[in-house]
Amino acid sequence: MKKYILALTVLFTSYSVFAQDTTQLDGPWKSSGMASLNFSQVSLSKWAQGGESSYAVNALSAFSINYAKENTSWDNSIDIGYGIQKVGDKDAGKTDDHLDLLSKYGRKTSGNWYVSGMLNFKTQFTRGYKETDAGKVVISDFMSPGYIILAIGMEYKPSDSFYFSASPLGGKITLVMNDSLSTVGSFGVEAGKNTRSEFGGTVKMGVNREIFKNVTLTSTLDLFSNYFNSPLNIDVSWKMMINMKVNEFLSANISTHLLYDDDVDYIDSEGISQGPQVQFKEILGIGLSVKF
C-alpha cells in the first residue's frame, strides 16, 4: 500500500524569507537592507498524468549605506541575485545571476540639485550556457561581461526616496575576460580583445518608497548613449521590485528586469546570432517573512 501511495505523491513546497529595515547609524550615516530567499519543489514518482520533478532556488539581496551632511551626499549600494532551476533529468540551469555595485558622490549647488559623480560596476558570478542543437555553449562568465560606468553631471534629489541624474560626460567600459568569448568578439568587444571603451552620456533615475500601506516599490532606470557609434540606439536597463507585506509572517515580492544593449546579440537555439533584442526577466516569490 505504501508503494502505491508514494507513486501518487506530489510534493510541492515554497518558502521565502524577506527582511528589510532602515538603521540610523552614528552621525550622518544611514543604512538599509533586504534579503529574499525562495525555494520550490515538485516531486513525481510514476505519476500517470505526466510531468517532471523539479526544484528551484532564488535569492535576492540589496544593501545600502548613505552619508548626508550639510551640502554633501554619498550614496553606496550593492545588489546581488542568484537563482537555479532543475527540471527532470536536465542539468540545473541559472535563472538569475547578477552583481551590481553603485557609488554616487554629490555636492549641493542650490535647492535639491547636486553636482555629482557616479561609479557603477556590474557583472555576474558564474558561467551561463545556451542550449543549442549542437549542445551547450558558453555565452557568459564572471567578468564576461563586466561593465564599469563612470559619469559626471547633475543630480536632482528632493528626498531619500527619489533621485534623477543626467550626466553628459560619461564612459562605459565593457570587459570580456573569458578567452573563448573574447575570441569571437562577444558583447561588442573586438575579437581577440578583452575590453571596449565608449564615451557618451548617461541618465539614471531611482525610486524607493511605500506606494501603499505595506507595499514598497524599488525601481532604477539606466540609459546610456554612445556619442560616436549609433547614438540613437540607447542602452536601457530598467529594474523594478515590489514587496508586499501581507502580515507579520507572510510577504510576496516580484522583481523584473528589462534590458536592451545594442552591442549584445541574441543567440537562437541553432547557435545563430539574431542581433540585439529586448531582454526581459521576472521573478516571483511568495512565503514566510521575518524582519530584523
Secondary structure as GFF3:
##gff-version 3
##sequence-region A 1 292
A	DSSP	alpha_helix	2	7	.	.	.	ID=ss1
A	DSSP	beta_strand	11	24	.	.	.	ID=ss2
A	DSSP	beta_strand	29	43	.	.	.	ID=ss3
A	DSSP	beta_strand	54	69	.	.	.	ID=ss4
A	DSSP	beta_strand	72	87	.	.	.	ID=ss5
A	DSSP	beta_strand	93	110	.	.	.	ID=ss6
A	DSSP	beta_strand	113	123	.	.	.	ID=ss7
A	DSSP	beta_strand	128	132	.	.	.	ID=ss8
A	DSSP	beta_strand	135	140	.	.	.	ID=ss9
A	DSSP	beta_strand	146	159	.	.	.	ID=ss10
A	DSSP	beta_strand	162	175	.	.	.	ID=ss11
A	DSSP	alpha_helix	179	183	.	.	.	ID=ss12
A	DSSP	three_ten_helix	186	188	.	.	.	ID=ss13
A	DSSP	beta_strand	195	212	.	.	.	ID=ss14
A	DSSP	beta_strand	215	226	.	.	.	ID=ss15
A	DSSP	beta_strand	235	245	.	.	.	ID=ss16
A	DSSP	beta_strand	250	260	.	.	.	ID=ss17
A	DSSP	beta_strand	265	267	.	.	.	ID=ss18
A	DSSP	beta_strand	273	276	.	.	.	ID=ss19
A	DSSP	beta_strand	279	288	.	.	.	ID=ss20
###
